[in-house]
Amino acid sequence: FPEKSAWIKMMARLLLNEGKVVEAKQVLSKHTPDMTTNIEYYALYAAVLQKLNGYNESAKIYRDLLRINPSKSVWWMGLGISLESLKRYDDALYAYQKAYKSPSLALDSKEFLTQRITMLSNLIKDEST
């Protein structure tokens, strides 16, 4: 059922569980369902792209997802990771700070964000002097 995004998403998750990231990307990239009705499909696709160092494409998807739901902290964090990998430190810092503001964020995510925010703040400060 290639037209069913739920089946495609499930297949991609199974491939990821087996460590087959490239194959998961291939499955997800063959189809382009409507983003507004397939948000989790695109969130998974962005995460897969990130694992494959596809940071430009991943960042674009996270930005599009955040236009739909700007309060989703995990997407802000994903965007920050992609932007940091692209050496867009000011933008990454902003994304991390937006993610950090979420009251529902898990403790380990808060710790990760604290580390990244501190590191990027120091890096940006050092670059400006």
N, C-alpha and C positions, 0 to 999 in steps of 0.2 A: 504494500500500500504506500507507494512513494508520495502520494498526494496528502498523506496524513502526517501532519507535523508532530503529533504525539508519538507515533511509531518511530519516526525518524529520530526524534529526541531520545527515545528509549534506546534505540540502536546505538546512537552516539555515546550514551552513558555506559552501555555495556562494553563498547570498545575502549572507552577511557578506563574502566575498571580492569581491563586486560592490559593496560599500558599502551594501547594502540592509538596514540594521539593523532598521528597523521591520517589514519583511516577515519577517525571520528570527524576530523575536519573535512575530509572528502565527502562523507555522508551529509554533513550539515551544509556544505557549500553548494551542493547540487540543487538545493531548493531555496526559494526565497519567499516564505509565507509573509503575510502582512504583519508588520512589527507590532502594531497596536493590539492585535489579538493573539500574538505569539511571543509575548515578552520573555518568558523563560527560555524559549528556543534561542533567542538572540543573546540572552545572558550567558547561556551555555556556550554558544558559538564564540562570543567575545573571550570567555575564559580559555577555550581551546586555542584560539589564535594567540593569546598571551603565552600559553605554554610553548607555542612554536615560534616565539619571538616576533609575531606579527603585530607589533605594538601600534603602528599607525592605524591599521584596520580595526584593531581591538579598541583603541581610544575613540575612534569614530562611532563604533557601535555603542560603547558606554555613553557617549554624549547624546546619541539619539535616544537611548533608553532613559536617560535622566531628563530629557525633555518631556517624556511621558510621565515619569514619576521622580521628581527631583528630591524626594525624601528617602530614597533607597540608599542607605549608607554603604552597603556592600558594592554598589555600582560606583559610588564616589571613590571607594578604596581601589577598585579595579581600574578606574580611570587614572587615579594617582600613580599606580604601579606602572601602567603603560606610559604615562607622560614622563615619569622619572626615568624609565628605560630609554626614552627618546631624548634625555637630557634637557627636558623642558621643566626645570626645577621650580620656577615660580608657579607655573600652572599646576604641577604635581603637589606642591605645598598647599595651594588653595584647595585642591580636591581632597587631600588628606584631612585638612581642617574641617571641611564640610562633612566628611565621613565621621570624624571624631565627635561631632555635636550630637549624634544620634544617641538617645537614651537606651535604645534596645540593642546596642552593639555588644557583642560578646567580649569578655575580659581579655582573651588572647588577642583579639582584633584591636582593642584599645591599647594594649601594650605595644603591638606592632606599630600602630599609628603614632603613638608617643615617640617611639624610637625614630620613625621616619621624619616626623615633624621636627624633632630636635636636630637630626642630622642635616636635613635640608635647610633649616633656618641658619645653622652655623655655616653651611656651604655657601648660601646666598650672601650672608654677612661677610664672609671671607672674600668672596668674589667682588664685592662692592668696595673693598678697601684696597 
